Amino acid sequence: MRVRFWGVRGSLPVPGAKTERYGGNTSCVEVRSAAGTRVVVDAGTGIRKLGKELASEGEAGHARVHLLISHTHWDHIQGLPYFAPLYQRGNKMSVYARKRDDLHLQAVFASQTHDPYFPVPFAEADAAIEFNELTDAAKFSIADVQVACARLNHPYIATAYRLTVDGASVVYVSDTAPFSDILFEDEFVARPPSPGAELPAKDRQKLARMREGVVRLCEGADLVIYDTMFTNEDYQRIPHYGHSRPTDAVEVCGEAGASRLALFHHAPERTDAEIDTILAHTRATADKTAKQLEIVAAYEGLDVELGQR
Amino acid sequence: MNLGFWGVRGSIPAPGPATVRYGGNTACVSVKPSSGGLIILDCGTGARNLGITLLEGPFGQGQGEASILLSHAHWDHIQGFPFFVPLYRPGNRFHIFGNAKSSAMLEGILEGQMAPQYFPVQTLKNMGASIDIVAISEGKAFEVEGCQVRARMNPHGRAGALAFRIEDGARTVVYASDAGYGAGGPPAESIALYRGADVLIHDSTYTPEDKKRYADRGYSSVEDAVGAAIAAQVKRLVLFHYDQDYGDAEVDALCARARRLLDERGGRDIDVIGAVEGSTLTV
């Protein structure tokens, strides 16, 4: 399979000279199996360029796209209205995301394109679009690709995906906080807890189970793409924003025996030079805890080939 | 008056090496009138950098006050709002003006972007600053930060987009983003709003050729912008809201085209520039 990064940024797109190398588009990763199955994870602004490629590859009118959504915060869905294949009759798109109690998935996407926010309502898009709601630990197949899910620790809850095909596995773990200082559900967390403060036993157990689920999802993976938006300083200051540090990702990958880690969902303020430094530092310190782990920082346009092709 | 361009792109932010010079952030312009206040025109992703800069002054201390004029609520004009950090400092005060049938409906439109399924802050009420929201309609003049402001609804999409004329004593700036004029070009009411402006910031999304291909999208070509500038006899035209697929070289060509069209059509005295993210302009 081939994994391609179309958007690697968190929060919002950040154009400009300081983000030129790693890229300023928000989250979007494409996985393509040797047989040609196309699974896309998240629809941040990076998906716009994927859409242009689909048109230029001559797939217009018969493109088949499976879109897995980690969660519906803006930086993971804001590119979708600009995904050209939606406006071409004959194309088919299946959207998958976690089922919620309060809103149907289709309603979440429909209001993104309602008046007065966007000129073309989703219902008028020419492609055939279907929605599939998932449970926390769902397992299913998309043609030759096996998909497994795990719940993440993020405000309003996010889902991690493991995709297995061609004898290889890639896991997408974004967005998530570490599983230690705060349990995120649906409530707004106004004030940060003190990192290290004791949690209620019930929350602690829930977080431990959640972490176990993520480690198991990453077990033996060839590539783990992990939300490492925060530095240690960020985490001390705003742990209640729901993001991890590179050390959290290295720990999970080390325990899971994963072979490769891609730092992902870079903070909007992070310059190219700062990401270089974070990568170098993460590699240097990971040598102690996860010696076999190869670490890269995801950048727009990065291709990773895994398994047979 | 001092203008600051924080986002000059249309539709969707366009990061990448090809847009570094003109910038890839979506619509946001700051206007500092002689009163010392601050007017912010639209809140595309450019608003993030404006907000970071403002923290160095009173907004960092929770003592800032500004007025935000929203042309319309398409994403590229409001998507920077949740990332405008002065809104998270208690004590700061913001007055938001935009088009809706009522102030409550305008508030609902802004709340829609903050809702928990889309953004972790969940509601405007969790942001911290004091925010009052006022629905405006075209025609009637109102006062903002010591300036007289008049609005006019230009055709754009289903809802239209407001153009704003801001008069600060003898100086006038007009902001007319997202204007999808019909075949006859800008209507007389639009020209009346732009008339004699020192600076006309005008939608120039497309080349005339691309405008023909995408006529139904409700944007202006550089030719429409030039036509409006000449008809309204403005002093300076600022091209704005470039298509997301145009690289710097294509925007350079758009600017050269505007100059040529102005010269050919009786607008030799009108100055023209392409808006550049991060640049300022004194009126």
Contacts between the chains, C-beta under 8 A, distances in Angstrom:
chain1	res1	chain2	res2	distance
A	9	B	15	8.0
A	11	B	83	6.8
A	12	B	13	7.6
A	12	B	45	5.7
A	12	B	48	6.5
A	12	B	79	7.2
A	12	B	80	7.3
A	12	B	83	5.3
A	13	B	12	7.9
A	13	B	13	3.8
A	13	B	15	5.5
A	13	B	24	7.5
A	13	B	25	8.0
A	13	B	45	6.1
A	14	B	13	7.9
A	14	B	15	6.5
A	14	B	45	7.8
A	14	B	48	7.8
A	15	B	9	7.6
A	15	B	13	5.6
A	15	B	14	6.2
A	15	B	15	3.8
A	15	B	16	7.2
A	15	B	19	6.0
A	15	B	20	7.7
A	15	B	23	6.2
A	15	B	24	2.7
A	15	B	25	5.5
A	15	B	45	7.8
A	15	B	277	7.9
A	16	B	15	7.3
A	16	B	20	6.7
A	16	B	23	7.1
A	16	B	24	7.1
A	16	B	25	7.8
A	16	B	277	7.9
A	17	B	20	4.9
A	19	B	15	6.3
A	20	B	16	7.1
A	20	B	17	5.2
A	20	B	20	6.3
A	23	B	15	6.3
A	23	B	16	7.2
A	24	B	13	7.3
A	24	B	15	2.8
A	24	B	16	7.2
A	24	B	24	6.9
A	25	B	13	7.9
A	25	B	15	5.4
A	25	B	16	7.9
A	45	B	12	6.0
A	45	B	13	6.1
A	45	B	15	7.6
A	48	B	12	6.4
A	48	B	244	7.5
A	72	B	117	5.1
A	72	B	118	6.3
A	73	B	118	6.2
A	73	B	119	6.3
A	73	B	120	6.8
A	74	B	79	7.2
A	74	B	82	7.6
A	74	B	113	8.0
A	74	B	118	5.4
A	74	B	119	6.1
A	77	B	118	7.8
A	78	B	12	7.8
A	78	B	75	7.2
A	78	B	79	7.1
A	79	B	12	7.2
A	81	B	75	7.6
A	82	B	11	7.0
A	82	B	12	5.0
A	82	B	244	7.7
A	100	B	117	7.5
A	103	B	117	6.0
A	108	B	117	5.1
A	108	B	118	7.9
A	111	B	112	6.8
A	112	B	118	7.9
A	115	B	157	7.8
A	115	B	158	5.0
A	115	B	159	6.1
A	116	B	72	6.4
A	116	B	73	4.2
A	116	B	74	7.0
A	116	B	109	6.1
A	116	B	158	7.4
A	116	B	159	4.6
A	117	B	73	5.9
A	117	B	74	6.3
A	117	B	75	5.7
A	117	B	78	7.9
A	117	B	109	7.8
A	117	B	112	7.2
A	117	B	113	7.8
A	118	B	74	6.4
A	118	B	75	6.3
A	119	B	74	7.1
A	119	B	157	4.2
A	119	B	158	6.6
A	119	B	217	7.3
A	119	B	218	7.0
A	155	B	116	7.7
A	155	B	120	4.1
A	156	B	116	5.2
A	156	B	117	6.6
A	156	B	120	6.8
A	186	B	116	6.8
A	188	B	116	7.4
A	188	B	120	7.2
A	188	B	121	7.1
A	188	B	122	4.6
A	188	B	123	7.9
A	188	B	126	5.9
A	190	B	126	6.8
A	241	B	120	7.0
A	242	B	120	6.8
A	268	B	48	7.2
A	268	B	83	7.7
A	300	B	16	7.7
